[in-house]
Amino acid sequence: MSKITIISEYFPPDNGAAAERVGAYYQYFQDSHDVFVITATSHHLLDEDRVGKGGLDSRIIRIKYKKKKDSRIFARLFHEIQFSCRVALQVIKGRVNNILIVSTPSPFLALMALLLNKIRNQQYILDVRDLYPNAIAESGVIKQEHFLYRLLDYGMKAAYSNAVGIAYVNYNWNNIFLPWTEKSIYVPNGIDKTISSKAETKRQNLIVYSGNFGRLYDFDFILQLAAQLQDSTNQFLNQAKFLLIGDGVQRNHIISEISRLGLVNVEVVGPFKKEKVNKILLGAKIGIVSLKLDADSLKGAIPNKIYDYLDTGLSIVALLPARIDPVITAMEQVEVFTHLDWDRIIENILSHFKAETKFYASRKNYPFLFRDYHFKKMTLLLERSKK
């Protein structure tokens, strides 16, 4: 049985797409490999007893690390570099063996893997969730002309080149990974059935966002939508509520805008454990997600929360920079908008409020919606790494 060490800043009990994906890898490979994890202490300490004892079990090494929300670029970069160095020390101490699976949030973990490859001939697979440095520039942290952008661009290309495998979440990134096509595989997210969903008794006219309040999400759109519904003369719309569940760098901005706009139909809560989030979703009617429309690196991306919404039977309203996989948009309860069309968006919400939501994902009818359906591809990368 070969050994795998998964490295990521984010890991359960943290919520969010990064933690869920890496946690799913851990569960998936446990049956066939000897799996270890190096990660940070839980971001929100959602499970304090386990975190205090070092993680879910002895195979999980948690490095004390408090995520920073500092807007100063050099402070944030230094903090992430510091964490990557501490991870590298764990590897060098010999606490891990064989192949590494490294999640790219942050990019410095990928650069750390590259450095270990050069120093110790350490093999690694990159699990690419965000394109760097593209995502940093699109979020407004640095400009493409900045020397740090050029330096990161050079470093990430070297990290891709020296990896024994690359898994990426966005089908549209096929062209980006063409230079490394023989070792790169599209591995999308999907529904994780480790949390069971039960049918609700009654759904409210509630619109829910669940996930990270990251820089590349457009919360101004959601708040402007809430303002329009609040002022509507239609009773289905003016009585609707918005619930934003999670945390992140935009949280303070969101709360400030709610106050400035005088919104009484929006509440910010959480973060919560996945079980509690699922219970909330089961009592809502619409799941909403909005990426920044000018984020080129996100074109074609299927936000992980769409799978959570599908799992709990929600109708979905998504503002995305491009159309996504047609197998998702072919479902009647999923509506994707690639530009702001307020009339159509509000009309779509009204139709969902009036309809009875009856859709539930099943492994038999919708196998492509589930994580393990796609994660099988990761075994191909592991087999290639042994050659």
VENWO-V299505 format. One record per helix or strand. SS is the DSSP state (hx for helix, st for strand). FROM is the first residue (numbers start at 1). LEN is the number of residues. If there is no record, write none. Layout:
ss=<SS SS>
from=<FROM FROM>
len=<LEN LEN>
//
This chain:
ss=<st hx st hx st hx st hx st hx hx st hx hx st st st st hx hx st hx st hx st hx hx st hx st hx hx st hx>
from=<3 17 34 48 60 73 99 107 124 134 147 165 171 178 184 191 206 217 219 235 241 251 266 274 286 296 304 315 326 334 342 367 370 371>
len=<5 13 7 5 4 20 5 14 5 5 16 4 4 6 3 1 7 1 12 4 7 10 4 9 6 3 8 5 4 4 13 3 1 15>
//
